[in-house]
Amino acid sequence: MNVQRYRKIARVTLGRSPADLVLKNGRILNVFSGEILPASIAIKDGLIAGTGEDFFGKEERDLEGRFVVPGFIDAHLHLESTMVSPNELVSTAARFGTTCFIVDPHEAANVSGADGINYILNQTSHSPANVYVMLPSCVPATKLDDNGAEFSAEEMRQYVHHPRVLGLGEVMDNPSVISGDKAMFAKLCLFEKMMIDGHAPFLPERELSAYALAGIRSDHEATSFDYAREEIRRGIHVHIREGSAAHNLRAIVEGILESGCNTENFSFCTDDKHIEDILREGHISYNIRLAISLGLDPVKAYQMASINTARLYGLRQLGAIAPGYQADLVVLDSLEEVSVSSVYFKGELLRSDAELRIRSCPVSLRHSVHLDPVSPKSFLLPIRLEETPVITLNPGEITTTEESAALEKCRNFQPELYPGYLKIASVERHKNSGKIGCAVAKGYGLRGGAVASSVSHDSHNILVIGDSDEAMAMAVNELIRVQGGYTLVYNGAVYDTLPLPIMGLMSDEGYEEVDRHLQHMKNKAHEMGVPEGVDPFITLSFLSLPVIPELRITPRGLCQVGENGPKLLKL
């Protein structure tokens, strides 16, 4: 803060001039002392000038004893995974109290490289919240990936001093870190004085220590408290994830409560949360509410949603209600229920009826499916082994389990002959290389058709799962036609399609249109046998990610993910 601004705001702090706004009669959560104090809040130029009882302002509002807490921070998320335009998602989640988003745009980067990152930065430059970016570290995610672009350390250099870039995004190529790969360390060294996020599911203890030694300071992939505690012990801050696909909060919070573990090194994140889930249950507000309902001290829950994350990322003006902090505030009717009465960003009230602005997208990002039409023969899957590896879904998780099945040897696997089993394929769509990998899957349950998606982490090729080659081909060709999206084929015809023309990941038609298609297809997919605990599209989209155990499908074939990284399996 320069001296001129300081002098202006200090006059309010000292009671010598009026604040722009005074919020009177609140009960303020002090995240530093852990106290809840009755006080008013004086705001000047978007900052908190002070808290107390003796302020006067040009405008004064009576909070009538409501609680006031710092604006919530989502410690890690991918805006692209919400399927709506970035500003629409940010604006919607902000109404539920999330006033800061730490975004990793690696979905966009895997499709369109730097152009995709610039799209995310530009789209959120005037959003009603703080939106920061962690530069994607692994584009592509592994050496087995077939994605649309590469993002090297040299290309990252132009962003190092960008005011909204905080550091390096989730480092998921663990073998390259642990082996001291030169290209990986070029990126790590470029950001050694900034924040470096991790992505380290299930590393053994020595490898986890080597991972931390490389300077990685956070991770959002812990699914159990025991693993989270091992990370904390090594100085790795744990982001507790609760989104649309992965639900890790209960296990970790219950472990915190049972062990009495210090919560200063925990934060909340959503990672991937669809807008319909936000509207139904909230955003980071839901994480807080669930944690409190499990027995976590409300003060600790709110600290995990604010100051813990702000300190980790060096956001010195965010995360607290104190002099000099940005006036990002959430007014609550109930501390335990996290019932949001109003939200302030930089001291301005966010109006729930404000029109959501959907900004235009460059034409170059709207044509990203470069693929010739496929035929049923594209999905031939010979069975040659006595025991065939099977991708088995784990409901409520993005992990899978490796199982095996004694399928009859044949020239082409026919799912209709095996109840409970389906064929899954990944079709390379960026360079029209002709690569198509096929495998057997279990736990998805679909009968009578196929589901396809151009959202398939992290390379975002076209994923399709179904019980016949004809239905699978029809689904893939439909996504070629609309240049990406979700589609469902039923009884020999396309039942419905949600076009996602922005990089094959997002729509700019608005939430209502997205939700109309999505709910229509979800309901039908469940009628066709997809279990209620499996999201037909989100779950499918993660079955291609070759950094999450145990089996994945890629355009190169079935991939086994272990502690030494991914390797292709022969069928």
PyMOL commands that set and color helices and strands:
alter all, ss='L'
color gray80, all
select helices_A, chain A and resi 3-13+79-82+86-94+106-112+114-123+153-159+174-178+182-190+205-213+225-233+249-259+275-281+284-293+298-304+307-312+363-365+376-379+415-417+469-482+511-527+538-541
alter helices_A, ss='H'
color red, helices_A
select strands_A, chain A and resi 21-30+35-44+47-52+60-62+67-70+72-77+98-103+130-135+165-171+195-198+218-219+237-241+266-269+329-334+339-345+348-349+388-393+400-405+421-427+436-442+449-453+462-466+485-490+493-499+551-554+557-562+565-568
alter strands_A, ss='S'
color yellow, strands_A
deselect
rebuild
show_as cartoon
